[in-house]
Amino acid sequence: MPVSMVRMVAENFKRPGLQQIFYHYALAEEVASIFNVSFEAAGYRLKQLGYIPQEAHLSTDILNMISFDLACNY
C-alpha cells in the first residue's frame, strides 16, 4: 500500500456520527477493501501513519461481529 494513497483514502474518509472505535474499524476495512489487503495489514499501516492510535486494538473477530450485525439489521 503506497503511503501517499493510504493518506488520500484516510483524509477523504468521513463517517460523521460514528463512535471513534467504530470509525477505526470502518477506516481499516475501507483501506483493506481498496488495496485488497488484509484488515490487519490495513490497521497496521493506519497505525503507522497515525490515523489510528497505536494502543487501539483492532480484532477481526469484532469486525466480523460488526459486519454480521449490520448485515442482519440493515
Sequence and secondary structure as in RCSB ss.txt:
>XXXX:A:sequence
MPVSMVRMVAENFKRPGLQQIFYHYALAEEVASIFNVSFEAAGYRLKQLGYIPQEAHLSTDILNMISFDLACNY
>XXXX:A:secstr
  HHHHHHHHHH   TT  HHHHHHHHHHHHHHHHT  HHHHHHHHHHTTSS TT    HHHHHHHHHHHHHH 
